[in-house]
């Protein structure tokens, strides 16, 4: 099977820090030519199943819980046990780890999968993006750009 280019998916919603994946995707769109990489936004992790056929590298950006402080971010290469037990901040219909596991079982998972998580703050529905996440987003985007250029690849050593 011939693999297409990289697909970057920002998971999120319009609520509070759950916007982080979408905002990171918007910022990446300003840094790359159209469709290189392919950038998409999703409300639900299950939407990935519609987009991954033939993709060689999948990068997912999402708000998460369980890191030390709001705005902290980390990259995991799938599979990684921290991903299976971690909590993700969105109200996704299926947990991200379950969607990636299903894609693997169906033989549809891209050969390289990276998940970039950014710690969300404690927020209520309808809140704006927290200052900590807003301030960290440019650094997260820079790190993803470096990973895309293989300057600092995402590894499970993080």
N, CA, C and O atoms as a GROMACS GRO file, in nm:
protein
  632
    1UNK      N    1   0.085  -0.118   0.000
    1UNK     CA    2   0.000   0.000   0.000
    1UNK      C    3   0.089   0.124   0.000
    1UNK      O    4   0.184   0.134   0.078
    2UNK      N    5   0.058   0.218  -0.087
    2UNK     CA    6   0.131   0.344  -0.090
    2UNK      C    7   0.071   0.438   0.015
    2UNK      O    8  -0.051   0.456   0.021
    3UNK      N    9   0.156   0.496   0.097
    3UNK     CA   10   0.109   0.584   0.203
    3UNK      C   11   0.110   0.728   0.157
    3UNK      O   12   0.204   0.775   0.092
    4UNK      N   13   0.003   0.797   0.192
    4UNK     CA   14  -0.004   0.941   0.168
    4UNK      C   15   0.080   1.011   0.274
    4UNK      O   16   0.142   0.948   0.360
    5UNK      N   17   0.078   1.138   0.266
    5UNK     CA   18   0.151   1.221   0.360
    5UNK      C   19   0.093   1.213   0.501
    5UNK      O   20   0.000   1.138   0.528
    6UNK      N   21   0.149   1.291   0.585
    6UNK     CA   22   0.110   1.297   0.725
    6UNK      C   23  -0.028   1.360   0.740
    6UNK      O   24  -0.064   1.454   0.669
    7UNK      N   25  -0.104   1.306   0.834
    7UNK     CA   26  -0.234   1.361   0.873
    7UNK      C   27  -0.223   1.408   1.017
    7UNK      O   28  -0.185   1.332   1.106
    8UNK      N   29  -0.256   1.536   1.040
    8UNK     CA   30  -0.258   1.593   1.175
    8UNK      C   31  -0.404   1.622   1.209
    8UNK      O   32  -0.473   1.692   1.135
    9UNK      N   33  -0.450   1.567   1.322
    9UNK     CA   34  -0.589   1.586   1.364
    9UNK      C   35  -0.591   1.653   1.501
    9UNK      O   36  -0.533   1.602   1.597
   10UNK      N   37  -0.657   1.766   1.508
   10UNK     CA   38  -0.680   1.832   1.635
   10UNK      C   39  -0.816   1.787   1.688
   10UNK      O   40  -0.919   1.812   1.625
   11UNK      N   41  -0.816   1.722   1.804
   11UNK     CA   42  -0.941   1.682   1.868
   11UNK      C   43  -0.985   1.792   1.962
   11UNK      O   44  -0.903   1.857   2.026
   12UNK      N   45  -1.116   1.814   1.970
   12UNK     CA   46  -1.160   1.916   2.064
   12UNK      C   47  -1.305   1.953   2.050
   12UNK      O   48  -1.387   1.883   1.991
   13UNK      N   49  -1.333   2.067   2.107
   13UNK     CA   50  -1.467   2.126   2.106
   13UNK      C   51  -1.448   2.276   2.125
   13UNK      O   52  -1.335   2.321   2.147
   14UNK      N   53  -1.555   2.355   2.117
   14UNK     CA   54  -1.540   2.500   2.136
   14UNK      C   55  -1.539   2.542   2.282
   14UNK      O   56  -1.554   2.661   2.311
   15UNK      N   57  -1.521   2.450   2.375
   15UNK     CA   58  -1.533   2.479   2.518
   15UNK      C   59  -1.398   2.479   2.590
   15UNK      O   60  -1.327   2.379   2.589
   16UNK      N   61  -1.364   2.590   2.651
   16UNK     CA   62  -1.248   2.599   2.738
   16UNK      C   63  -1.121   2.543   2.677
   16UNK      O   64  -1.093   2.563   2.559
   17UNK      N   65  -1.045   2.471   2.759
   17UNK     CA   66  -0.917   2.415   2.715
   17UNK      C   67  -0.933   2.301   2.616
   17UNK      O   68  -0.836   2.259   2.554
   18UNK      N   69  -1.055   2.250   2.601
   18UNK     CA   70  -1.078   2.144   2.503
   18UNK      C   71  -1.059   2.198   2.360
   18UNK      O   72  -1.055   2.119   2.266
   19UNK      N   73  -1.047   2.330   2.345
   19UNK     CA   74  -1.018   2.391   2.215
   19UNK      C   75  -0.873   2.370   2.171
   19UNK      O   76  -0.841   2.394   2.055
   20UNK      N   77  -0.788   2.328   2.261
   20UNK     CA   78  -0.643   2.326   2.235
   20UNK      C   79  -0.606   2.251   2.108
   20UNK      O   80  -0.524   2.300   2.030
   21UNK      N   81  -0.663   2.135   2.085
   21UNK     CA   82  -0.630   2.059   1.964
   21UNK      C   83  -0.668   2.133   1.838
   21UNK      O   84  -0.593   2.134   1.740
   22UNK      N   85  -0.786   2.195   1.841
   22UNK     CA   86  -0.830   2.273   1.725
   22UNK      C   87  -0.740   2.393   1.702
   22UNK      O   88  -0.701   2.421   1.588
   23UNK      N   89  -0.707   2.465   1.810
   23UNK     CA   90  -0.624   2.584   1.797
   23UNK      C   91  -0.483   2.550   1.749
   23UNK      O   92  -0.424   2.626   1.672
   24UNK      N   93  -0.430   2.438   1.794
   24UNK     CA   94  -0.298   2.395   1.747
   24UNK      C   95  -0.303   2.365   1.598
   24UNK      O   96  -0.211   2.400   1.524
   25UNK      N   97  -0.410   2.301   1.553
   25UNK     CA   98  -0.426   2.272   1.411
   25UNK      C   99  -0.436   2.401   1.329
   25UNK      O  100  -0.377   2.412   1.222
   26UNK      N  101  -0.511   2.499   1.381
   26UNK     CA  102  -0.521   2.629   1.314
   26UNK      C  103  -0.383   2.694   1.301
   26UNK      O  104  -0.348   2.748   1.196
   27UNK      N  105  -0.305   2.688   1.408
   27UNK     CA  106  -0.172   2.748   1.406
   27UNK      C  107  -0.080   2.675   1.309
   27UNK      O  108   0.001   2.738   1.240
   28UNK      N  109  -0.090   2.544   1.302
   28UNK     CA  110  -0.009   2.467   1.208
   28UNK      C  111  -0.044   2.503   1.064
   28UNK      O  112   0.043   2.503   0.977
   29UNK      N  113  -0.170   2.533   1.038
   29UNK     CA  114  -0.213   2.571   0.903
   29UNK      C  115  -0.143   2.698   0.856
   29UNK      O  116  -0.126   2.719   0.736
   30UNK      N  117  -0.102   2.782   0.949
   30UNK     CA  118  -0.031   2.906   0.915
   30UNK      C  119   0.116   2.881   0.884
   30UNK      O  120   0.185   2.968   0.829
   31UNK      N  121   0.165   2.762   0.919
   31UNK     CA  122   0.308   2.733   0.906
   31UNK      C  123   0.343   2.643   0.789
   31UNK      O  124   0.461   2.627   0.756
   32UNK      N  125   0.242   2.583   0.725
   32UNK     CA  126   0.267   2.487   0.617
   32UNK      C  127   0.181   2.518   0.496
   32UNK      O  128   0.076   2.582   0.508
   33UNK      N  129   0.227   2.474   0.377
   33UNK     CA  130   0.143   2.490   0.259
   33UNK      C  131   0.018   2.402   0.270
   33UNK      O  132   0.017   2.306   0.347
   34UNK      N  133  -0.087   2.434   0.196
   34UNK     CA  134  -0.210   2.355   0.203
   34UNK      C  135  -0.184   2.206   0.176
   34UNK      O  136  -0.111   2.169   0.084
   35UNK      N  137  -0.246   2.122   0.258
   35UNK     CA  138  -0.241   1.976   0.245
   35UNK      C  139  -0.102   1.915   0.260
   35UNK      O  140  -0.080   1.803   0.214
   36UNK      N  141  -0.010   1.984   0.322
   36UNK     CA  142   0.123   1.928   0.347
   36UNK      C  143   0.176   1.977   0.480
   36UNK      O  144   0.252   2.074   0.483
   37UNK      N  145   0.139   1.915   0.589
   37UNK     CA  146   0.057   1.794   0.604
   37UNK      C  147  -0.092   1.825   0.591
   37UNK      O  148  -0.134   1.941   0.591
   38UNK      N  149  -0.171   1.718   0.580
   38UNK     CA  150  -0.316   1.732   0.581
   38UNK      C  151  -0.357   1.763   0.725
   38UNK      O  152  -0.318   1.692   0.817
   39UNK      N  153  -0.436   1.868   0.742
   39UNK     CA  154  -0.479   1.912   0.875
   39UNK      C  155  -0.631   1.900   0.884
   39UNK      O  156  -0.703   1.943   0.795
   40UNK      N  157  -0.678   1.840   0.993
   40UNK     CA  158  -0.821   1.826   1.014
   40UNK      C  159  -0.854   1.852   1.160
   40UNK      O  160  -0.768   1.841   1.247
   41UNK      N  161  -0.979   1.886   1.183
   41UNK     CA  162  -1.030   1.903   1.320
   41UNK      C  163  -1.141   1.801   1.340
   41UNK      O  164  -1.220   1.774   1.249
   42UNK      N  165  -1.147   1.746   1.460
   42UNK     CA  166  -1.249   1.646   1.491
   42UNK      C  167  -1.311   1.676   1.626
   42UNK      O  168  -1.244   1.722   1.719
   43UNK      N  169  -1.440   1.650   1.636
   43UNK     CA  170  -1.510   1.658   1.764
   43UNK      C  171  -1.494   1.528   1.842
   43UNK      O  172  -1.505   1.526   1.964
   44UNK      N  173  -1.467   1.421   1.771
   44UNK     CA  174  -1.466   1.288   1.829
   44UNK      C  175  -1.349   1.208   1.775
   44UNK      O  176  -1.315   1.217   1.657
   45UNK      N  177  -1.286   1.130   1.861
   45UNK     CA  178  -1.176   1.045   1.818
   45UNK      C  179  -1.220   0.944   1.714
   45UNK      O  180  -1.140   0.904   1.629
   46UNK      N  181  -1.345   0.903   1.718
   46UNK     CA  182  -1.393   0.803   1.621
   46UNK      C  183  -1.390   0.856   1.478
   46UNK      O  184  -1.388   0.776   1.384
   47UNK      N  185  -1.389   0.987   1.458
   47UNK     CA  186  -1.379   1.044   1.324
   47UNK      C  187  -1.249   1.005   1.256
   47UNK      O  188  -1.242   1.003   1.133
   48UNK      N  189  -1.146   0.972   1.334
   48UNK     CA  190  -1.018   0.931   1.277
   48UNK      C  191  -1.035   0.812   1.184
   48UNK      O  192  -0.966   0.801   1.083
   49UNK      N  193  -1.128   0.723   1.218
   49UNK     CA  194  -1.148   0.602   1.138
   49UNK      C  195  -1.189   0.634   0.995
   49UNK      O  196  -1.168   0.552   0.905
   50UNK      N  197  -1.248   0.750   0.972
   50UNK     CA  198  -1.288   0.790   0.837
   50UNK      C  199  -1.172   0.846   0.755
   50UNK      O  200  -1.182   0.858   0.633
   51UNK      N  201  -1.062   0.881   0.820
   51UNK     CA  202  -0.956   0.956   0.753
   51UNK      C  203  -0.822   0.884   0.742
   51UNK      O  204  -0.733   0.933   0.672
   52UNK      N  205  -0.803   0.771   0.807
   52UNK     CA  206  -0.668   0.715   0.822
   52UNK      C  207  -0.623   0.619   0.713
   52UNK      O  208  -0.505   0.586   0.708
   53UNK      N  209  -0.713   0.574   0.628
   53UNK     CA  210  -0.670   0.479   0.525
   53UNK      C  211  -0.561   0.539   0.438
   53UNK      O  212  -0.578   0.647   0.381
   54UNK      N  213  -0.451   0.469   0.426
   54UNK     CA  214  -0.340   0.512   0.343
   54UNK      C  215  -0.249   0.616   0.404
   54UNK      O  216  -0.151   0.657   0.340
   55UNK      N  217  -0.277   0.661   0.525
   55UNK     CA  218  -0.194   0.761   0.592
   55UNK      C  219  -0.068   0.691   0.646
   55UNK      O  220  -0.077   0.584   0.705
   56UNK      N  221   0.047   0.753   0.626
   56UNK     CA  222   0.173   0.696   0.675
   56UNK      C  223   0.209   0.741   0.815
   56UNK      O  224   0.277   0.670   0.890
   57UNK      N  225   0.164   0.860   0.850
   57UNK     CA  226   0.195   0.915   0.983
   57UNK      C  227   0.074   0.994   1.031
   57UNK      O  228   0.025   1.083   0.962
   58UNK      N  229   0.028   0.958   1.148
   58UNK     CA  230  -0.086   1.024   1.210
   58UNK      C  231  -0.039   1.096   1.334
   58UNK      O  232   0.024   1.037   1.422
   59UNK      N  233  -0.070   1.226   1.342
   59UNK     CA  234  -0.040   1.306   1.460
   59UNK      C  235  -0.173   1.356   1.515
   59UNK      O  236  -0.252   1.417   1.443
   60UNK      N  237  -0.196   1.330   1.642
   60UNK     CA  238  -0.320   1.372   1.708
   60UNK      C  239  -0.283   1.472   1.816
   60UNK      O  240  -0.188   1.451   1.890
   61UNK      N  241  -0.359   1.580   1.824
   61UNK     CA  242  -0.337   1.683   1.927
   61UNK      C  243  -0.467   1.695   2.006
   61UNK      O  244  -0.574   1.715   1.949
   62UNK      N  245  -0.456   1.683   2.139
   62UNK     CA  246  -0.576   1.685   2.222
   62UNK      C  247  -0.540   1.736   2.362
   62UNK      O  248  -0.427   1.723   2.408
   63UNK      N  249  -0.641   1.792   2.427
   63UNK     CA  250  -0.625   1.828   2.568
   63UNK      C  251  -0.631   1.700   2.650
   63UNK      O  252  -0.700   1.605   2.614
   64UNK      N  253  -0.557   1.698   2.760
   64UNK     CA  254  -0.555   1.579   2.843
   64UNK      C  255  -0.551   1.618   2.991
   64UNK      O  256  -0.537   1.735   3.026
   65UNK      N  257  -0.562   1.519   3.074
   65UNK     CA  258  -0.549   1.534   3.219
   65UNK      C  259  -0.440   1.439   3.266
   65UNK      O  260  -0.412   1.339   3.200
   66UNK      N  261  -0.379   1.468   3.377
   66UNK     CA  262  -0.281   1.376   3.435
   66UNK      C  263  -0.137   1.419   3.425
   66UNK      O  264  -0.049   1.353   3.480
   67UNK      N  265  -0.109   1.530   3.355
   67UNK     CA  266   0.027   1.582   3.357
   67UNK      C  267   0.038   1.672   3.480
   67UNK      O  268  -0.059   1.687   3.554
   68UNK      N  269   0.151   1.731   3.503
   68UNK     CA  270   0.175   1.804   3.627
   68UNK      C  271   0.098   1.934   3.642
   68UNK      O  272   0.042   1.961   3.748
   69UNK      N  273   0.094   2.015   3.536
   69UNK     CA  274   0.031   2.146   3.550
   69UNK      C  275  -0.034   2.189   3.418
   69UNK      O  276   0.009   2.145   3.312
   70UNK      N  277  -0.137   2.272   3.425
   70UNK     CA  278  -0.202   2.320   3.303
   70UNK      C  279  -0.101   2.385   3.209
   70UNK      O  280  -0.015   2.462   3.251
   71UNK      N  281  -0.113   2.351   3.082
   71UNK     CA  282  -0.022   2.403   2.981
   71UNK      C  283   0.096   2.311   2.952
   71UNK      O  284   0.160   2.324   2.848
   72UNK      N  285   0.125   2.218   3.042
   72UNK     CA  286   0.233   2.122   3.016
   72UNK      C  287   0.188   2.032   2.903
   72UNK      O  288   0.072   1.993   2.895
   73UNK      N  289   0.281   1.998   2.814
   73UNK     CA  290   0.246   1.908   2.704
   73UNK      C  291   0.349   1.798   2.691
   73UNK      O  292   0.462   1.808   2.739
   74UNK      N  293   0.306   1.693   2.625
   74UNK     CA  294   0.390   1.576   2.609
   74UNK      C  295   0.350   1.504   2.481
   74UNK      O  296   0.236   1.516   2.435
   75UNK      N  297   0.443   1.431   2.424
   75UNK     CA  298   0.416   1.350   2.306
   75UNK      C  299   0.440   1.204   2.339
   75UNK      O  300   0.538   1.167   2.403
   76UNK      N  301   0.347   1.121   2.293
   76UNK     CA  302   0.360   0.976   2.308
   76UNK      C  303   0.353   0.912   2.171
   76UNK      O  304   0.273   0.952   2.086
   77UNK      N  305   0.438   0.812   2.149
   77UNK     CA  306   0.426   0.727   2.030
   77UNK      C  307   0.333   0.613   2.066
   77UNK      O  308   0.349   0.550   2.170
   78UNK      N  309   0.237   0.586   1.981
   78UNK     CA  310   0.143   0.476   2.004
   78UNK      C  311   0.207   0.348   1.957
   78UNK      O  312   0.270   0.349   1.851
   79UNK      N  313   0.197   0.238   2.028
   79UNK     CA  314   0.125   0.223   2.154
   79UNK      C  315   0.212   0.263   2.272
   79UNK      O  316   0.334   0.245   2.270
   80UNK      N  317   0.149   0.317   2.372
   80UNK     CA  318   0.217   0.357   2.494
   80UNK      C  319   0.120   0.336   2.609
   80UNK      O  320   0.005   0.381   2.602
   81UNK      N  321   0.164   0.268   2.714
   81UNK     CA  322   0.071   0.232   2.822
   81UNK      C  323   0.011   0.353   2.892
   81UNK      O  324  -0.101   0.345   2.943
   82UNK      N  325   0.083   0.465   2.898
   82UNK     CA  326   0.028   0.585   2.962
   82UNK      C  327  -0.096   0.634   2.888
   82UNK      O  328  -0.186   0.692   2.947
   83UNK      N  329  -0.098   0.610   2.758
   83UNK     CA  330  -0.215   0.651   2.678
   83UNK      C  331  -0.337   0.567   2.712
   83UNK      O  332  -0.449   0.618   2.714
   84UNK      N  333  -0.316   0.441   2.739
   84UNK     CA  334  -0.428   0.352   2.767
   84UNK      C  335  -0.494   0.384   2.901
   84UNK      O  336  -0.614   0.363   2.918
   85UNK      N  337  -0.415   0.435   2.996
   85UNK     CA  338  -0.471   0.462   3.129
   85UNK      C  339  -0.496   0.610   3.154
   85UNK      O  340  -0.558   0.647   3.253
   86UNK      N  341  -0.446   0.696   3.064
   86UNK     CA  342  -0.462   0.841   3.082
   86UNK      C  343  -0.605   0.886   3.060
   86UNK      O  344  -0.688   0.813   3.006
   87UNK      N  345  -0.631   1.007   3.104
   87UNK     CA  346  -0.763   1.068   3.084
   87UNK      C  347  -0.747   1.183   2.988
   87UNK      O  348  -0.653   1.262   2.997
   88UNK      N  349  -0.840   1.192   2.894
   88UNK     CA  350  -0.838   1.297   2.795
   88UNK      C  351  -0.951   1.391   2.826
   88UNK      O  352  -1.056   1.349   2.875
   89UNK      N  353  -0.932   1.518   2.799
   89UNK     CA  354  -1.019   1.621   2.852
   89UNK      C  355  -1.152   1.634   2.779
   89UNK      O  356  -1.248   1.687   2.836
   90UNK      N  357  -1.162   1.589   2.658
   90UNK     CA  358  -1.283   1.611   2.580
   90UNK      C  359  -1.397   1.518   2.617
   90UNK      O  360  -1.383   1.427   2.698
   91UNK      N  361  -1.509   1.545   2.555
   91UNK     CA  362  -1.627   1.462   2.576
   91UNK      C  363  -1.645   1.370   2.455
   91UNK      O  364  -1.756   1.357   2.403
   92UNK      N  365  -1.538   1.308   2.411
   92UNK     CA  366  -1.540   1.226   2.292
   92UNK      C  367  -1.626   1.103   2.314
   92UNK      O  368  -1.634   1.050   2.425
   93UNK      N  369  -1.691   1.056   2.207
   93UNK     CA  370  -1.781   0.942   2.218
   93UNK      C  371  -1.708   0.813   2.249
   93UNK      O  372  -1.762   0.727   2.318
   94UNK      N  373  -1.586   0.798   2.201
   94UNK     CA  374  -1.501   0.683   2.230
   94UNK      C  375  -1.367   0.737   2.276
   94UNK      O  376  -1.317   0.834   2.218
   95UNK      N  377  -1.308   0.677   2.377
   95UNK     CA  378  -1.175   0.724   2.418
   95UNK      C  379  -1.074   0.706   2.304
   95UNK      O  380  -1.082   0.612   2.226
   96UNK      N  381  -0.980   0.798   2.297
   96UNK     CA  382  -0.880   0.795   2.192
   96UNK      C  383  -0.806   0.662   2.188
   96UNK      O  384  -0.786   0.606   2.080
   97UNK      N  385  -0.765   0.611   2.304
   97UNK     CA  386  -0.693   0.484   2.307
   97UNK      C  387  -0.778   0.371   2.248
   97UNK      O  388  -0.724   0.284   2.180
   98UNK      N  389  -0.907   0.372   2.274
   98UNK     CA  390  -0.996   0.268   2.219
   98UNK      C  391  -1.004   0.278   2.067
   98UNK      O  392  -1.006   0.176   1.998
   99UNK      N  393  -1.010   0.400   2.014
   99UNK     CA  394  -1.016   0.419   1.869
   99UNK      C  395  -0.886   0.371   1.804
   99UNK      O  396  -0.890   0.303   1.701
  100UNK      N  397  -0.772   0.405   1.863
  100UNK     CA  398  -0.644   0.361   1.807
  100UNK      C  399  -0.630   0.209   1.815
  100UNK      O  400  -0.580   0.147   1.722
  101UNK      N  401  -0.675   0.150   1.924
  101UNK     CA  402  -0.671   0.005   1.937
  101UNK      C  403  -0.762  -0.061   1.833
  101UNK      O  404  -0.723  -0.161   1.772
  102UNK      N  405  -0.880  -0.006   1.811
  102UNK     CA  406  -0.971  -0.059   1.711
  102UNK      C  407  -0.909  -0.050   1.571
  102UNK      O  408  -0.916  -0.145   1.494
  103UNK      N  409  -0.850   0.064   1.539
  103UNK     CA  410  -0.785   0.080   1.409
  103UNK      C  411  -0.674  -0.024   1.391
  103UNK      O  412  -0.657  -0.078   1.282
  104UNK      N  413  -0.600  -0.051   1.496
  104UNK     CA  414  -0.494  -0.152   1.492
  104UNK      C  415  -0.554  -0.291   1.464
  104UNK      O  416  -0.506  -0.364   1.378
  105UNK      N  417  -0.659  -0.324   1.538
  105UNK     CA  418  -0.724  -0.456   1.522
  105UNK      C  419  -0.784  -0.473   1.383
  105UNK      O  420  -0.790  -0.584   1.330
  106UNK      N  421  -0.827  -0.364   1.324
  106UNK     CA  422  -0.883  -0.369   1.189
  106UNK      C  423  -0.776  -0.364   1.080
  106UNK      O  424  -0.806  -0.373   0.962
  107UNK      N  425  -0.649  -0.349   1.121
  107UNK     CA  426  -0.540  -0.342   1.025
  107UNK      C  427  -0.535  -0.210   0.950
  107UNK      O  428  -0.483  -0.203   0.839
  108UNK      N  429  -0.590  -0.104   1.010
  108UNK     CA  430  -0.598   0.026   0.944
  108UNK      C  431  -0.513   0.133   1.011
  108UNK      O  432  -0.510   0.246   0.964
  109UNK      N  433  -0.446   0.100   1.118
  109UNK     CA  434  -0.367   0.199   1.190
  109UNK      C  435  -0.244   0.237   1.108
  109UNK      O  436  -0.172   0.149   1.061
  110UNK      N  437  -0.218   0.367   1.092
  110UNK     CA  438  -0.096   0.407   1.021
  110UNK      C  439   0.028   0.351   1.091
  110UNK      O  440   0.024   0.324   1.211
  111UNK      N  441   0.137   0.332   1.016
  111UNK     CA  442   0.258   0.276   1.076
  111UNK      C  443   0.318   0.364   1.186
  111UNK      O  444   0.385   0.312   1.276
  112UNK      N  445   0.295   0.493   1.180
  112UNK     CA  446   0.349   0.583   1.283
  112UNK      C  447   0.237   0.670   1.337
  112UNK      O  448   0.170   0.741   1.262
  113UNK      N  449   0.216   0.662   1.468
  113UNK     CA  450   0.111   0.740   1.534
  113UNK      C  451   0.173   0.812   1.653
  113UNK      O  452   0.238   0.751   1.738
  114UNK      N  453   0.153   0.943   1.658
  114UNK     CA  454   0.199   1.026   1.769
  114UNK      C  455   0.078   1.097   1.829
  114UNK      O  456  -0.010   1.144   1.756
  115UNK      N  457   0.076   1.105   1.959
  115UNK     CA  458  -0.032   1.178   2.027
  115UNK      C  459   0.033   1.286   2.112
  115UNK      O  460   0.114   1.258   2.200
  116UNK      N  461  -0.005   1.409   2.083
  116UNK     CA  462   0.042   1.524   2.160
  116UNK      C  463  -0.071   1.565   2.253
  116UNK      O  464  -0.179   1.604   2.208
  117UNK      N  465  -0.046   1.557   2.382
  117UNK     CA  466  -0.145   1.597   2.481
  117UNK      C  467  -0.099   1.721   2.555
  117UNK      O  468   0.018   1.735   2.589
  118UNK      N  469  -0.193   1.812   2.580
  118UNK     CA  470  -0.164   1.932   2.658
  118UNK      C  471  -0.258   1.933   2.777
  118UNK      O  472  -0.380   1.920   2.762
  119UNK      N  473  -0.200   1.948   2.894
  119UNK     CA  474  -0.279   1.945   3.018
  119UNK      C  475  -0.376   2.062   3.023
  119UNK      O  476  -0.337   2.178   3.012
  120UNK      N  477  -0.503   2.029   3.040
  120UNK     CA  478  -0.603   2.134   3.054
  120UNK      C  479  -0.616   2.174   3.200
  120UNK      O  480  -0.579   2.099   3.290
  121UNK      N  481  -0.667   2.293   3.221
  121UNK     CA  482  -0.693   2.340   3.356
  121UNK      C  483  -0.831   2.297   3.402
  121UNK      O  484  -0.909   2.241   3.324
  122UNK      N  485  -0.862   2.322   3.526
  122UNK     CA  486  -0.994   2.291   3.579
  122UNK      C  487  -1.090   2.397   3.527
  122UNK      O  488  -1.076   2.515   3.557
  123UNK      N  489  -1.188   2.354   3.448
  123UNK     CA  490  -1.278   2.450   3.387
  123UNK      C  491  -1.421   2.398   3.387
  123UNK      O  492  -1.448   2.280   3.406
  124UNK      N  493  -1.511   2.492   3.365
  124UNK     CA  494  -1.653   2.462   3.352
  124UNK      C  495  -1.692   2.477   3.205
  124UNK      O  496  -1.625   2.546   3.129
  125UNK      N  497  -1.800   2.411   3.167
  125UNK     CA  498  -1.854   2.424   3.032
  125UNK      C  499  -1.880   2.572   3.003
  125UNK      O  500  -1.940   2.642   3.085
  126UNK      N  501  -1.836   2.619   2.888
  126UNK     CA  502  -1.857   2.758   2.850
  126UNK      C  503  -1.743   2.851   2.886
  126UNK      O  504  -1.743   2.967   2.845
  127UNK      N  505  -1.643   2.802   2.962
  127UNK     CA  506  -1.528   2.885   2.996
  127UNK      C  507  -1.445   2.912   2.871
  127UNK      O  508  -1.449   2.837   2.773
  128UNK      N  509  -1.369   3.020   2.875
  128UNK     CA  510  -1.272   3.050   2.771
  128UNK      C  511  -1.148   2.964   2.792
  128UNK      O  512  -1.135   2.897   2.894
  129UNK      N  513  -1.060   2.967   2.695
  129UNK     CA  514  -0.932   2.900   2.705
  129UNK      C  515  -0.856   2.956   2.825
  129UNK      O  516  -0.852   3.078   2.844
  130UNK      N  517  -0.796   2.869   2.905
  130UNK     CA  518  -0.722   2.916   3.022
  130UNK      C  519  -0.594   2.986   2.977
  130UNK      O  520  -0.541   2.960   2.869
  131UNK      N  521  -0.545   3.075   3.061
  131UNK     CA  522  -0.421   3.148   3.031
  131UNK      C  523  -0.304   3.052   3.016
  131UNK      O  524  -0.218   3.071   2.930
  132UNK      N  525  -0.299   2.949   3.100
  132UNK     CA  526  -0.187   2.855   3.095
  132UNK      C  527  -0.182   2.781   2.961
  132UNK      O  528  -0.074   2.766   2.903
  133UNK      N  529  -0.295   2.737   2.913
  133UNK     CA  530  -0.297   2.666   2.785
  133UNK      C  531  -0.274   2.763   2.670
  133UNK      O  532  -0.199   2.731   2.578
  134UNK      N  533  -0.334   2.880   2.675
  134UNK     CA  534  -0.313   2.982   2.571
  134UNK      C  535  -0.164   3.016   2.559
  134UNK      O  536  -0.110   3.025   2.449
  135UNK      N  537  -0.098   3.034   2.673
  135UNK     CA  538   0.044   3.070   2.672
  135UNK      C  539   0.133   2.955   2.623
  135UNK      O  540   0.238   2.979   2.564
  136UNK      N  541   0.090   2.830   2.647
  136UNK     CA  542   0.170   2.713   2.608
  136UNK      C  543   0.151   2.673   2.462
  136UNK      O  544   0.238   2.608   2.404
  137UNK      N  545   0.039   2.712   2.401
  137UNK     CA  546   0.009   2.667   2.265
  137UNK      C  547   0.119   2.698   2.163
  137UNK      O  548   0.151   2.611   2.082
  138UNK      N  549   0.179   2.818   2.162
  138UNK     CA  550   0.286   2.841   2.063
  138UNK      C  551   0.403   2.745   2.080
  138UNK      O  552   0.464   2.704   1.981
  139UNK      N  553   0.436   2.708   2.203
  139UNK     CA  554   0.545   2.614   2.228
  139UNK      C  555   0.507   2.473   2.184
  139UNK      O  556   0.590   2.400   2.129
  140UNK      N  557   0.382   2.435   2.207
  140UNK     CA  558   0.333   2.306   2.159
  140UNK      C  559   0.341   2.300   2.007
  140UNK      O  560   0.390   2.202   1.952
  141UNK      N  561   0.294   2.404   1.941
  141UNK     CA  562   0.298   2.407   1.794
  141UNK      C  563   0.442   2.401   1.744
  141UNK      O  564   0.471   2.329   1.649
  142UNK      N  565   0.533   2.475   1.807
  142UNK     CA  566   0.675   2.468   1.768
  142UNK      C  567   0.728   2.326   1.782
  142UNK      O  568   0.802   2.278   1.695
  143UNK      N  569   0.692   2.258   1.890
  143UNK     CA  570   0.739   2.121   1.913
  143UNK      C  571   0.684   2.027   1.806
  143UNK      O  572   0.755   1.938   1.759
  144UNK      N  573   0.558   2.045   1.767
  144UNK     CA  574   0.500   1.962   1.662
  144UNK      C  575   0.569   1.988   1.529
  144UNK      O  576   0.597   1.895   1.454
  145UNK      N  577   0.598   2.115   1.499
  145UNK     CA  578   0.669   2.150   1.376
  145UNK      C  579   0.807   2.082   1.376
  145UNK      O  580   0.847   2.025   1.274
  146UNK      N  581   0.878   2.089   1.487
  146UNK     CA  582   1.009   2.022   1.495
  146UNK      C  583   0.995   1.873   1.472
  146UNK      O  584   1.078   1.812   1.404
  147UNK      N  585   0.892   1.813   1.529
  147UNK     CA  586   0.868   1.670   1.510
  147UNK      C  587   0.839   1.640   1.363
  147UNK      O  588   0.888   1.541   1.309
  148UNK      N  589   0.758   1.725   1.299
  148UNK     CA  590   0.727   1.704   1.158
  148UNK      C  591   0.852   1.712   1.072
  148UNK      O  592   0.863   1.641   0.972
  149UNK      N  593   0.945   1.797   1.110
  149UNK     CA  594   1.070   1.810   1.036
  149UNK      C  595   1.177   1.715   1.089
  149UNK      O  596   1.291   1.718   1.042
  150UNK      N  597   1.141   1.631   1.187
  150UNK     CA  598   1.232   1.534   1.249
  150UNK      C  599   1.350   1.599   1.319
  150UNK      O  600   1.451   1.533   1.343
  151UNK      N  601   1.339   1.727   1.353
  151UNK     CA  602   1.443   1.793   1.430
  151UNK      C  603   1.445   1.733   1.570
  151UNK      O  604   1.551   1.697   1.622
  152UNK      N  605   1.327   1.722   1.630
  152UNK     CA  606   1.312   1.658   1.760
  152UNK      C  607   1.195   1.560   1.749
  152UNK      O  608   1.080   1.595   1.776
  153UNK      N  609   1.225   1.436   1.707
  153UNK     CA  610   1.116   1.342   1.687
  153UNK      C  611   1.048   1.303   1.818
  153UNK      O  612   1.110   1.301   1.925
  154UNK      N  613   0.921   1.273   1.806
  154UNK     CA  614   0.845   1.224   1.920
  154UNK      C  615   0.888   1.082   1.951
  154UNK      O  616   0.888   0.996   1.862
  155UNK      N  617   0.925   1.056   2.075
  155UNK     CA  618   0.964   0.921   2.115
  155UNK      C  619   0.891   0.885   2.242
  155UNK      O  620   0.829   0.970   2.305
  156UNK      N  621   0.897   0.760   2.278
  156UNK     CA  622   0.835   0.717   2.403
  156UNK      C  623   0.925   0.744   2.523
  156UNK      O  624   0.897   0.698   2.634
  157UNK      N  625   1.033   0.817   2.501
  157UNK     CA  626   1.123   0.852   2.611
  157UNK      C  627   1.075   0.972   2.688
  157UNK      O  628   1.129   1.001   2.795
  158UNK      N  629   0.973   1.044   2.638
  158UNK     CA  630   0.922   1.165   2.705
  158UNK      C  631   0.852   1.128   2.833
  158UNK      O  632   0.802   1.216   2.903
   0.00000   0.00000   0.00000
